[in-house]
Amino acid sequence: MKRYKAGNYIKKHEYKSFSPSYINREFDIADKKISVLLENAGRLLGELNAFSRSVPDIDFYIFMLVAKEATVSSRIEGTKTLIDEAVMPEEEILPERKDDWQEVRNYIIAINSAVDSLKDLPLCIRLIKETHKTLLRSVRGEKKIPGEIRTSQNWIGGSSPSNAFFVPPVPEEVSELLADLEKFWHNDNLDLPKLIKIAISHYQFETIHPFLDGNGRIGRLLVILQLIDSGILRKPAFYLSEFFEENKKLYYDSLTLVREKNDLEQWIRFFLQGVCQTAEKTIQTFEKIDLLRKENEEKIYTLGRRAKKGYELLRLLYSHVYINVDIVAKELKISWPSANKLISEFVRLGILKEITNQKQYRKFVFDDYIKIFRIC
């Protein structure tokens, strides 16, 4: 990597912007620590992939992983929504919390839409722009030209480019840099492991900073899209935002070291460490979910003739963490009294917890399940 040069600072008016080098090229990675980390990361992602194939109803569990990712990634940008709120119906959200809640919900929709689009489209800048448009629709960033590449200068930190922490490339450079990034994604002639390509891609995207707002969230979302697009993962069950938030200073320092010292290898090491830690935590999460499912199924077995509908309700709870009698009656196609009785049995068994303490319009939560995803 001695020949690698990240780019140059270009003086413009009262500030210097960073002009990154193109990355659609060969990289000579010789760091032995990277080789070890790469092997471990590949093994753990393989285990995670196998888990996603063997666990029943994995898509329901992924719903909560996506909600957690949306909560953490948005929290990095300043929102205050918690995982409990992220999965609540809109009518349950307090007016003063609605804006933050909507940003998180937009992120959930953006992830699901982007992953779904990969079934018909290869990963491309057009898909990224559509995802960005969804992310900023009807929220605080809606005036920052959602879905459009910036045509004006942006910056990170400070009140203007002149006192900013970092000034990305000038707008005139952005289109060509993104074209180079897209070519890099799909250049199969490069002898470069896929995880290293994903690490370099994240660094380059955050350095280009192609949108006026939402670059951090899109850059973090880009990681899972590349993992799926490259065939490393088959399900969107892996998110690095929590690792980046827990190591926020190291994250920014590591990106800066690439630009200042051309030290790309330390960034790749940091990224792969995040992959390893996150994969281990995600596997542990799935193990906890599977254990909770088995414990609850044993409880439901004691319901006798109601057990069949009980198993259906348990399955429903993975996508309806907050629930009431009307929802159960509708989704399970049973009468209101039957739904009410079934919920009462779930409360008695400790599967559901009532959160209203009233005789009418009662509401319940699958609290033990949410606990697995709560963020410290």
CORVEN-V695353 format. One record per backbone hydrogen bond with DSSP energy under -0.5 kcal/mol. CO is the residue of the C=O (numbers start at 0). NH is the residue of the N-H. Records with the same first field share a line. If there is no record, write none. Layout:
CO: NH / NH
This chain:
0: 3
5: 20
7: 18
8: 10
9: 16
11: 14
14: 11
16: 9 / 18
17: 19
18: 7
22: 24
26: 28
27: 29
30: 34
31: 35
32: 36
33: 37
34: 38
35: 39
36: 40
37: 41
38: 42
39: 43
40: 44
41: 45
42: 46
43: 47
44: 48
45: 49
46: 50
47: 51
48: 52
49: 52 / 53
50: 54
54: 57
56: 59 / 60
57: 61
58: 62
59: 63
60: 63 / 64
61: 65
62: 66
63: 67
64: 68
65: 69
66: 70
67: 71
68: 72
69: 73
70: 74
71: 75
72: 76
73: 78
74: 77
81: 85
82: 86
84: 87
88: 91
89: 92
93: 96 / 97
94: 97
96: 100
97: 101
98: 102
99: 103
100: 104
101: 105
102: 106
103: 107
104: 108
105: 109
106: 110
107: 111
108: 112
109: 113
110: 114
111: 115
112: 116
113: 117
115: 118
116: 119 / 120
123: 127
124: 128
125: 129
126: 130
127: 131
128: 132
129: 133
130: 134
131: 135
132: 136
133: 136
135: 138
138: 141
139: 142
140: 143
141: 145
144: 147
155: 164 / 165
159: 162
160: 163
165: 155 / 167
166: 17
169: 172 / 173
170: 173 / 174
172: 176
173: 177
174: 178
175: 179
176: 180
177: 181
178: 182
179: 183
180: 184
181: 185
183: 186
185: 187
186: 189
189: 191
192: 196
193: 197
194: 198
195: 199
196: 200
197: 201
198: 202
199: 203
200: 204
201: 205
202: 206
203: 207
204: 208
206: 168
209: 149
213: 217
214: 218
215: 219
216: 220
217: 221
218: 222
219: 222 / 223
220: 224
221: 225
222: 226
223: 227
224: 228
225: 229
226: 231 / 232
227: 230
234: 236
239: 243
240: 244
241: 245
242: 246
244: 247
246: 250
247: 251
248: 252
249: 253
250: 254
251: 255
252: 256
253: 257
254: 258
255: 259
256: 260 / 262
257: 261
261: 263
262: 266
263: 267
264: 268
265: 269
266: 270
267: 271
268: 272
269: 273
270: 274
271: 275
272: 276
273: 277
274: 278
275: 279
276: 280
277: 281
278: 282
279: 283
280: 284
281: 285
282: 286
283: 287
284: 288
285: 289
286: 290
287: 291
288: 292
289: 293
290: 294
291: 295
292: 296
293: 297
294: 298
295: 299
296: 300
297: 301
298: 301
299: 302
300: 303
302: 305
303: 306
305: 309
306: 310
307: 311
308: 312
309: 313
310: 314
311: 315
312: 316
313: 317
314: 317
315: 318 / 319
320: 365
322: 363
323: 327
324: 328
325: 329
326: 330
327: 331
328: 332 / 333
334: 338
335: 339
336: 340
337: 341
338: 342
339: 343
340: 344
341: 345
342: 346
343: 347
344: 348
345: 350 / 351
346: 349
352: 364
362: 354 / 355
363: 322
364: 352 / 366
365: 368 / 369
366: 370
367: 371
368: 371 / 372
369: 372 / 373
